[in-house]
């Protein structure tokens, strides 16, 4: 019985440390020297959609900063939202203009989420990357995520 209690206590201890560690990610700076500079004014839409170099940089940046919570290859393991679903609703709109407007709104949501992080009460669910990731890095990550199909 004592062994069973020790095992249960160990399992709860590990589960608690995983839950606390979820928001404890050290953001990594991304080398964007091979990308077209975007300037200081934050853009509203992703200028790197379909850009092969941005997708390459974004893949690396995603793996350094996002994969721990959002999953390898942008396939969520259930801890955090599956980023491949971001534009899925937009694709369901019939009109081209409605799709484009929806995707532009998703770009702003993504950018703001990355910059500001996600905090509820005193719990950090996602760290803020403002001052760490340049807008080039943010848009490169978004360009990469958009290449990942949701099945």
C-alpha positions in Angstrom: 0.0 0.0 0.0 2.9 2.4 0.8 4.4 1.7 -2.6 1.0 2.5 -4.3 0.8 5.8 -2.4 4.3 6.7 -3.3 3.6 5.9 -6.9 0.4 8.0 -7.0 2.3 10.9 -5.3 5.1 10.7 -7.9 2.6 10.7 -10.8 0.8 13.8 -9.4 4.1 15.5 -8.8 5.2 14.9 -12.4 1.8 16.0 -13.8 2.0 19.2 -11.7 5.5 20.0 -12.9 4.4 19.5 -16.6 1.4 21.8 -16.1 3.6 24.5 -14.5 6.4 24.1 -17.1 3.9 24.6 -20.0 4.3 28.4 -20.0 8.0 28.3 -18.9 9.6 28.5 -22.4 12.7 30.6 -23.0 12.1 32.3 -26.3 14.9 32.0 -28.9 16.1 34.8 -31.2 15.7 33.9 -34.9 18.2 34.7 -37.6 16.2 36.5 -40.3 19.2 38.0 -42.2 18.2 36.1 -45.4 14.7 37.6 -45.5 13.5 40.8 -47.0 13.5 43.4 -44.2 10.0 44.7 -43.3 10.8 47.9 -41.4 9.7 49.1 -38.0 6.0 49.5 -38.6 4.2 46.3 -37.8 2.3 44.9 -40.8 -1.3 43.8 -40.7 -0.9 40.9 -43.1 1.8 38.3 -43.8 4.0 39.5 -46.7 5.9 36.2 -46.8 3.0 33.9 -47.8 4.5 31.3 -50.2 8.0 32.7 -49.9 10.3 29.6 -49.8 13.1 31.3 -47.8 10.7 32.6 -45.3 9.1 29.2 -45.0 12.6 27.7 -44.4 13.4 30.3 -41.7 9.9 29.9 -40.3 10.3 26.1 -39.9 13.5 26.6 -37.9 11.9 29.4 -35.8 8.8 27.4 -35.2 10.8 24.4 -34.0 12.9 26.7 -31.7 10.0 28.6 -30.2 6.7 27.0 -30.8 7.0 23.2 -31.2 7.3 22.5 -27.5 3.7 23.5 -27.0 2.1 23.5 -30.4 3.7 20.2 -31.5 6.4 19.0 -34.0 5.6 19.9 -37.6 2.7 22.1 -36.2 0.8 19.0 -35.3 -0.6 19.7 -31.8 -0.3 17.0 -29.2 -3.3 18.5 -27.4 -1.4 20.9 -25.0 -2.0 24.0 -27.1 -4.1 24.9 -30.1 -3.4 23.2 -33.4 -2.1 26.1 -35.5 -2.9 24.4 -38.7 -6.6 25.1 -38.0 -6.1 28.9 -38.0 -7.2 29.6 -41.6 -9.6 26.6 -41.8 -12.7 28.6 -41.1 -11.6 31.2 -43.7 -11.5 28.5 -46.4 -15.1 27.7 -45.7 -16.3 31.1 -46.9 -17.7 31.1 -50.5 -16.5 34.5 -51.6 -12.9 35.4 -52.4 -13.2 38.8 -50.7 -14.6 37.1 -47.5 -11.8 34.6 -47.5 -9.1 37.3 -47.8 -10.7 39.4 -45.1 -10.9 36.4 -42.7 -7.2 35.5 -43.4 -6.2 39.1 -42.8 -8.0 39.0 -39.5 -6.2 35.7 -38.6 -2.9 37.4 -39.5 -3.5 40.1 -37.0 -4.7 37.7 -34.4 -1.6 35.5 -34.9 0.8 38.5 -34.8 -0.8 39.9 -31.6 -0.9 36.5 -29.9 2.8 36.0 -30.6 3.8 39.5 -29.5 1.6 39.6 -26.3 1.5 36.0 -25.4 -1.4 34.3 -23.7 -2.0 34.9 -20.0 -5.1 34.2 -17.9 -5.0 35.5 -14.4 -1.5 34.7 -13.1 -0.9 31.7 -15.5 1.2 32.1 -18.5 0.0 29.8 -21.3 2.3 31.3 -23.9 5.1 33.7 -23.3 5.1 37.1 -25.0 7.7 37.3 -27.8 7.6 41.1 -28.2 11.2 42.4 -28.2 12.5 38.8 -28.9 11.0 37.9 -32.3 11.2 40.4 -35.1 8.2 40.9 -37.3 10.2 39.1 -40.0 10.4 36.0 -37.7 6.8 36.2 -36.7 5.6 36.3 -40.4 8.1 33.6 -41.4 6.6 31.3 -38.7 3.1 32.1 -39.9 4.3 31.4 -43.5 5.6 28.0 -42.4 2.5 27.1 -40.4 0.4 27.9 -43.4 2.3 25.2 -45.4 1.2 22.5 -42.9 -2.0 21.0 -44.0 -4.7 19.9 -41.5 -6.1 16.5 -42.1 
